[in-house]
Amino acid sequence: MSNIVACPSCGASNRVPDLGNGQHAVCGRCKTPLDGHPIELTDANFDRVISDGRATIVDFWAAWCGPCRMIAPILEQLAAERTDVRIAKLNVDDNESSSVRFGVQGIPLLVFFKDGVEQGRVVGAVPRSQIEAAIAEYFG
């Protein structure tokens, strides 16, 4: 079985088969990794990425935010370990339109999307166990 995954960098559609342990997919066009790390979102690619059918957690963050820096390693670990959920990051300072659209008032803010529809939110630098509980609740 395979999934169609849009490249977060160039937007190309990639047919990605189920991968074994240690294997990672890359974009056929630009060679950007398609998994294993949080992907960067912008106002320009936000809707396309969250609407492609994959369960996606969007981390609304900023470089100056201490709690955002505290939660970042947890999100990196989840992106590397889980294939059922995609982790994405949106810098609120560089992408004001998306931040306003989703009513971001405090960061870090994790918003859980499935098929482009918001399923739930987690606010603040929470422990990994709380993020995993939210994954089970919103995507289970």
Secondary structure, 3 states (H helix, E strand, C coil): CEEEEECCCCCCEEEEECCCCCCCCECCCCCCECCCCCEEECCCCHHHHHCCCCCEEEEEECCCCHHHHHHHHHHHHHHHHCCCCEEEEEECCCCHHHHHHCCCCCCCEEEEEECCEEEEEEECCCCHHHHHHHHHHHHC
